[in-house]
């Protein structure tokens, strides 16, 4: 695998498949969704080995540690060797549980929920999301 000494953060994030296109990686950097030690990162910042970046992509938040520099985009199995995902397990589980949220549905023609129904719905939501 070709490794480089100098590599831009946007190109690195694209190469390890954190973003689908390099433009999306650049836009994420410009929008402040890529951070190093709590500071926003410009797309042209050079990546160094052992740095830890916080990457936000929609509701997903990942913490990536650089273990190697990768200039070109490769398949996912190879890309895994160039970073370490150190995202806390709580955040990973919270993100995955968003897709298993209960779907609240009322029968057609049932009308508006009563005050009692509304309280039960709110209680169900609070129990699931807290």
Rosetta blueprint (number, residue, H / E / L):
1 X L
2 X L
3 X L
4 X L
5 X L
6 X L
7 X L
8 X E
9 X H
10 X H
11 X H
12 X H
13 X H
14 X H
15 X H
16 X L
17 X L
18 X L
19 X L
20 X L
21 X L
22 X H
23 X H
24 X H
25 X H
26 X H
27 X H
28 X H
29 X H
30 X H
31 X L
32 X L
33 X L
34 X E
35 X E
36 X E
37 X L
38 X L
39 X E
40 X E
41 X L
42 X L
43 X L
44 X L
45 X L
46 X E
47 X L
48 X L
49 X L
50 X L
51 X L
52 X E
53 X E
54 X E
55 X E
56 X E
57 X E
58 X L
59 X L
60 X E
61 X E
62 X E
63 X E
64 X E
65 X E
66 X E
67 X L
68 X L
69 X L
70 X L
71 X L
72 X L
73 X L
74 X L
75 X L
76 X H
77 X H
78 X H
79 X H
80 X H
81 X H
82 X H
83 X E
84 X E
85 X E
86 X L
87 X L
88 X L
89 X H
90 X H
91 X H
92 X H
93 X H
94 X H
95 X H
96 X H
97 X H
98 X H
99 X H
100 X H
101 X L
102 X L
103 X L
104 X L
105 X L
106 X L
107 X L
108 X L
109 X L
110 X L
111 X L
112 X L
113 X L
114 X L
115 X H
116 X H
117 X H
118 X H
119 X H
120 X H
121 X H
122 X H
123 X H
124 X H
125 X H
126 X H
127 X H
128 X H
129 X H
130 X L
